[in-house]
Amino acid sequence: MGWQVSSNAMLHLKILTRKTSSTPFPLIDGVGRIIGVLAGQPGSGYAAELDDAFEEMMREGEGAGLGATSSEGAGARGWFPAFNCGVSMGMGNSHPVQLDPKHMKDVLERLVGSKSVRRMAMYQNAAFSLWAPRVYEVYERTTNTMWEKMPGLQNNFPGGVFGAAAFNFGGSVWTFKHRDFQNWPFGWCAITALGKFDPTRSAQLILWELKLVIDFPHASTILIPSAVITHSNTPVADGDIRTSFTQYTAGAIFRWVENGCLTEEKLEKSDPTRYRQMMRDKSTAVSRRLELYSTVDELLCKID
């Protein structure tokens, strides 16, 4: 995607400490585009309110039998229990579908309805709209079309633009080196850390292609294109407790909406002319999508 870094060594960012976590820090590529943001946290008692979100997640997880060593819900991203709710698409589905968390449905519904979790989700949404307004508009247009076309699907956080959320339980949440390939390559995934831990020694976030290691404390948020930037965490240190909350939208939903709420296979059969144009457009997709990213100067001009 044209991203460049100037050093062969990992750069350790300490700007997301509890003392300075309200100060955002944009991640900028070699030509000045904002490709992600360390969004920190707002004031007004936000970190204290997210203490409540952390306690609720721990309480709900323990009630469901999800301890730090639980293998239930563990997957390729890490050895911790993780459950998703909201709407996704893929694995052969011809349209967006409601995620089925099975026996965790009641737990996730209670968390989604929590005041502190809702505030966390909507801060992620607000930071996204501020730092990547054109990308945000694509999300907003896509998800609004999806809700209108399929009104029976449940929206986790009305007013937000993400299709799905992931709650990572267990108290020892750190991810393996991975990319979220099913997310939209040009979109952002929002991640918020929760817990009682020392961010200088626990679960530091590594962005491999950008050669960054980031101290990532409780109540801080980062937004990154998780489908194309390889990311992971350092392990959670002994005695520390950490969970996390993520929002994202499956890439297949964007393609489905762009095709008139059809899969490519169904579009080819129902409208061959539009299908051929869609296939031709793929050759310029990368350059067109990169134009969605903002620059710092552009955003400052809007403020002025």
C-alpha positions in Angstrom: 0.0 0.0 0.0 3.0 2.3 -0.4 3.9 2.6 3.3 7.5 3.4 4.2 9.5 3.4 7.4 12.8 5.1 7.9 14.4 2.8 10.4 15.3 -0.9 10.6 14.9 -0.9 14.3 11.7 -1.1 16.4 10.8 2.4 17.7 9.3 2.3 21.1 6.5 4.8 21.6 5.7 5.7 25.2 3.1 8.4 24.4 0.1 6.3 25.4 1.0 6.3 29.1 -1.7 7.1 31.7 -0.2 10.6 32.0 -0.4 11.6 28.4 -3.0 9.2 27.0 -5.4 12.0 26.1 -3.0 13.2 23.4 -3.6 11.5 20.1 -0.7 10.5 17.8 -1.4 9.8 14.1 0.5 7.1 12.3 1.7 8.6 9.0 3.1 6.8 5.9 5.9 7.8 3.7 3.8 10.2 1.6 1.9 11.9 4.5 -1.3 9.9 4.7 -2.8 9.1 8.1 -3.0 5.3 8.1 -4.0 4.8 11.7 -4.1 6.7 15.0 -3.2 6.2 18.6 -6.4 7.9 19.7 -5.6 7.8 23.5 -8.7 8.6 25.6 -10.9 11.7 26.3 -11.2 13.3 29.7 -14.4 13.7 31.7 -13.9 10.6 33.8 -13.5 8.3 30.8 -10.8 6.1 32.2 -12.7 5.6 35.5 -15.8 4.7 33.5 -13.8 2.1 31.6 -12.8 0.7 34.9 -16.4 -0.3 35.1 -16.3 -1.8 31.6 -13.3 -3.9 32.7 -15.0 -5.0 35.9 -18.1 -6.0 34.0 -16.2 -8.0 31.4 -14.3 -9.8 34.2 -17.5 -10.5 36.1 -19.3 -11.8 33.1 -16.4 -13.8 31.9 -15.9 -15.5 35.3 -19.6 -16.2 35.5 -19.4 -18.0 32.2 -16.3 -20.0 33.3 -13.8 -18.1 31.1 -10.6 -17.9 33.1 -7.1 -16.9 32.0 -6.4 -20.5 31.1 -9.7 -21.3 29.4 -9.4 -22.8 26.0 -13.0 -22.0 25.0 -13.2 -19.4 22.4 -9.4 -19.4 21.9 -8.3 -19.1 18.2 -5.5 -18.2 15.9 -5.1 -14.7 17.3 -4.3 -15.8 20.8 -4.8 -18.3 23.6 -7.6 -16.4 25.3 -11.4 -16.7 25.1 -12.9 -14.3 22.5 -16.5 -14.0 21.4 -18.0 -11.8 18.6 -21.4 -10.2 18.3 -23.1 -8.2 15.6 -23.1 -8.8 11.8 -20.5 -10.3 9.5 -20.3 -12.0 6.1 -18.1 -14.7 4.6 -17.6 -18.5 4.8 -20.0 -19.0 1.9 -22.8 -16.6 3.0 -24.6 -14.8 0.2 -25.5 -11.9 2.4 -24.6 -10.4 5.8 -25.6 -12.6 8.8 -26.1 -12.2 12.5 -23.2 -13.7 14.4 -24.2 -16.5 16.7 -22.3 -16.5 20.0 -24.3 -19.5 21.1 -24.3 -19.8 24.9 -22.6 -16.5 25.3 -25.5 -14.6 23.7 -26.9 -13.3 27.0 -23.5 -12.3 28.3 -22.7 -10.3 25.2 -26.1 -8.7 25.1 -25.6 -7.5 28.7 -22.2 -6.1 27.9 -23.4 -4.4 24.7 -26.2 -2.8 26.8 -23.7 -1.5 29.4 -23.4 2.2 29.7 -19.6 2.0 30.1 -19.2 -0.3 27.1 -21.4 1.9 25.0 -19.3 4.9 25.8 -16.2 3.0 24.9 -17.7 1.9 21.6 -18.9 5.4 20.7 -15.5 6.9 21.5 -13.9 4.5 19.0 -16.5 5.6 16.5 -15.9 9.3 17.2 -12.1 9.0 16.9 -12.6 7.1 13.6 -14.8 9.9 12.1 -12.3 12.6 13.2 -9.1 11.1 11.9 -10.3 9.3 8.7 -13.5 11.2 7.7 -13.7 9.8 4.1 -13.0 6.2 5.2 -15.7 6.7 7.9 -18.2 7.9 5.3 -17.7 4.7 3.3 -18.3 2.7 6.5 -21.4 4.8 7.3 -22.8 4.5 3.8 -22.1 0.7 3.7 -23.6 -0.1 7.0 -26.6 2.1 6.6 -27.3 0.3 3.3 -27.0 -3.0 5.0 -29.4 -2.1 7.8 -31.9 -0.8 5.3 -31.7 -3.8 3.1 -31.8 -6.3 6.0 -33.7 -4.6 8.9 -33.8 -7.8 10.9 -30.1 -7.7 11.6 -29.2 -6.3 15.0 -26.9 -3.3 15.3 -24.6 -3.5 18.4 -24.4 0.3 18.9 -26.9 2.4 16.9 -25.2 5.5 15.6 -21.9 3.7 15.1 -20.5 2.5 11.8 -18.9 -0.8 12.7 -20.7 -4.1 11.9 -19.3 -6.3 14.7 -17.6 -6.3 18.1 -15.2 -8.7 19.8 -14.9 -9.1 23.6 -11.6 -10.7 24.6 -12.0 -12.3 28.1 -9.9 -14.1 30.6 -7.6 -11.5 32.0 -4.5 -12.5 30.1 -5.2 -11.1 26.7 -2.3 -10.8 24.3 -2.4 -11.6 20.6 -0.1 -13.6 18.4 1.5 -12.1 15.3 -1.4 -11.9 12.8 -3.5 -9.9 10.3 -7.3 -9.8 10.3 -7.6 -10.9 6.7 -11.4 -10.9 6.6 -11.6 -7.2 7.4 -11.8 -4.6 4.7 -8.1 -3.9 3.7 -8.6 -0.1 3.5 -10.6 0.2 6.6 -9.8 0.6 10.3 -10.3 -1.7 13.2 -10.7 -0.1 16.7 -9.0 -1.6 19.7 -9.3 -0.5 23.3 -7.2 -2.0 26.2 -8.8 -2.7 29.6 -7.4 -3.9 32.9 -5.0 -3.4 35.8 -1.6 -3.7 34.3 1.7 -1.9 33.8 1.7 -0.9 30.1 5.5 -0.5 30.1 5.9 -4.3 30.7 2.6 -5.9 29.7 0.8 -6.4 26.4 2.7 -3.7 24.5 1.3 -3.5 20.9 3.7 -4.3 18.1 3.0 -3.0 14.5 5.5 -5.0 12.6 5.6 -3.3 9.2 5.8 0.1 10.9 8.5 -1.1 13.3 6.7 0.3 16.3 6.3 -1.1 19.8 3.6 0.9 21.7 2.9 1.1 25.4 -0.9 0.6 25.4 -2.5 1.2 28.8 -6.0 0.8 30.2 -8.7 2.8 28.5 -6.5 3.8 25.5 -7.7 3.2 21.9 -5.9 2.6 18.6 -7.3 2.4 15.1 -5.4 0.6 12.4 -5.9 -1.2 9.1 -5.7 -4.6 10.8 -6.1 -6.5 7.6 -2.8 -5.3 6.2 -0.6 -4.3 9.2 0.7 -7.3 11.0 0.2 -6.8 14.7 0.6 -8.6 18.0 1.2 -8.0 21.8 4.0 -8.8 24.1 2.8 -11.3 26.8 0.8 -10.1 29.9 3.3 -10.0 32.8 2.8 -12.1 35.9 0.4 -10.3 38.3 -1.2 -8.1 35.6 -4.7 -8.4 34.4 -5.8 -7.4 30.9 -8.8 -7.7 28.6 -9.7 -5.8 25.4 -12.6 -4.7 23.2 -12.5 -4.4 19.4 -14.9 -3.2 16.7 -14.5 -4.1 13.0 -16.5 -4.7 9.7 -16.0 -7.7 7.4 -14.6 -6.8 4.0 -17.2 -9.0 2.3 -20.0 -6.6 3.4 -18.4 -3.7 1.5 -18.2 -5.8 -1.7 -21.8 -7.0 -1.2 -23.0 -3.4 -0.9 -20.9 -2.2 -3.9 -22.4 -5.0 -6.0 -25.9 -3.8 -5.3 -26.4 -6.1 -2.3 -25.3 -9.1 -4.3 -22.4 -11.5 -4.3 -20.1 -11.3 -7.4 -21.5 -14.6 -8.6 -25.1 -13.3 -8.4 -24.1 -10.0 -9.9 -22.6 -11.8 -12.9 -25.8 -13.6 -13.5 -28.2 -10.8 -12.9 -26.3 -7.8 -14.5 -23.4 -8.9 -16.7 -22.6 -5.3 -17.8 -22.3 -4.1 -14.3 -20.3 -7.1 -13.4 -17.7 -6.5 -16.2 -17.4 -2.8 -15.1 -16.9 -4.0 -11.5 -14.1 -6.3 -12.6 -12.4 -3.5 -14.6 -12.6 -1.2 -11.6 -10.5 -3.6 -9.6 -7.4 -2.6 -11.5 -7.6 0.9 -10.0 -9.1 0.0 -6.6 -5.9 0.4 -4.6 -5.1 4.0 -5.9 -8.7 5.0 -5.4 -9.0 3.7 -1.9 -5.7 5.2 -0.8 -7.2 8.6 -1.7 -9.7 8.1 1.1 -7.0 8.6 3.7 -6.5 12.1 5.1 -3.3 14.1 5.8 -2.7 16.1 9.0 -2.5 19.3 7.1 -5.9 18.6 5.5 -7.5 18.0 8.9 -5.9 21.1 10.4 -7.4 23.2 7.5 -10.8 21.9 8.3 -10.4 23.0 11.9 -9.3 26.5 10.8 
